[in-house]
């Protein structure tokens, strides 16, 4: 049963996968890539709910299992629904970055919670990513999502 399910969903996902991989930025954007990405995530959720093995499907599709799992687990979590109170003018990004670094040294959950706290306080995650030496804010948004998921 499981290998049949893997084959069935691999055939459904394979045609949209190249387009889905091109989706960057907010999930709510309307572009062909984002539509494909949403469809990909929905198919992964269906597959998982039917008892399919995500590691087997990831291997069949030649994609990272971590990314597949993240799509399934985080599909109902959106950072955009967790709006900051207000964007802070003259943000003290270096102080926020120091708080984030300290939390990261202590514990992964504390790190994610600190990211969520900074975001809710109005700190720009894009500016924070630059201060932390990251090329993208995507991992910071992921951390905020993890915190939201764990604390809801």
HELIX and SHEET records of a PDB file:
HELIX    1   1 UNK A    2  UNK A   20  1                                  19    
HELIX    2   2 UNK A   32  UNK A   49  1                                  18    
HELIX    3   3 UNK A   54  UNK A   61  1                                   8    
HELIX    4   4 UNK A   65  UNK A   73  1                                   9    
HELIX    5   5 UNK A   79  UNK A   81  5                                   3    
HELIX    6   6 UNK A   93  UNK A  106  1                                  14    
HELIX    7   7 UNK A  108  UNK A  120  1                                  13    
HELIX    8   8 UNK A  125  UNK A  131  1                                   7    
HELIX    9   9 UNK A  138  UNK A  151  1                                  14    
END                                                                             
